[in-house]
Amino acid sequence: MSDTPNAPSAAAAANTNTNAKGNSPRLAAYFVTGTDTEVGKTLCTAALLRVARLQGLRTVGMKPIASGCEATPEGLRNEDALAHLAEATPPLPAYAAVNPYAFAPAIAPHIAGAEAGVTVDFRLIAERWAELTAERDFALLEGAGGWQVPVDSSRFFPDLAVHLRLPVLLVVGLRLGCINHALLTAEAIAARGLRLAGWVGNRIDPAFSRLDDNLAALHRHLPAPCLGVVPPLPEPTLGARVAAAAGFLQLPASAPSAP
């Protein structure tokens, strides 16, 4: 069932933003992961795209593999992928470009794919990614769940990040245990030869005690700059929360400036 392509060297993976031919020389592209599932990866991904878009950059996001999709007259649609699609500038004509692998059950992607009899092809994702980012300045590809999430019986989402040679942005769910989760994730990213380019704190537990002390430890120990801390947001819709979260975030230093 495996179709794992040849992986690039660790040095190439750590020092390159994209391996797609024909990309804009301005392109800054990143893989977005989290310390766990439900820590706000999609919120922060879409909000960073919003920040870039408001700065005049050409943006695009991709959610290549998504479960928990809703059946619509147009086919399966995923809320995360739709949030990325809403922040694409210029707009994209087709949903499938952003989410080529969509599964209905809200279960782990590797189980959903196996039940559907679908083999995820990294080459197809790479081709779609190259097409999406060809004329863009800032691009984000969102994984699923936490870092070490299976794609199938033999491959994991970090294998996709290595294949695409993308540096990583980490969303840290700010709750009890977040320091351990963040540092273990950072170590795992480095072990794959990938560069942690930045992290975002997301206050998923409004009652989290000693927030400032925990943030200080994360600033001290994570080997990358903090791109912002998103507070609890009362807005009722994801789109409204994305707009609000954008006000608390900044782009990585390696992102291009507006033309």
VENKA-V462335 format. One record per helix or strand of 2 or more residues. SS is the DSSP state (H for helix, E for strand). FROM is the first residue (numbers start at 1). TO is the last residue. Records with the same first field share a line. If there is no record, write none. Layout:
SS=FROM-TO / FROM-TO
//
This chain:
H=10-15 / 41-54 / 79-86 / 95-97 / 109-116 / 122-133 / 157-164 / 178-191 / 211-221 / 238-246
E=28-34 / 59-62 / 65-66 / 70-72 / 75-77 / 101-102 / 138-142 / 167-173 / 196-202 / 226-230
//
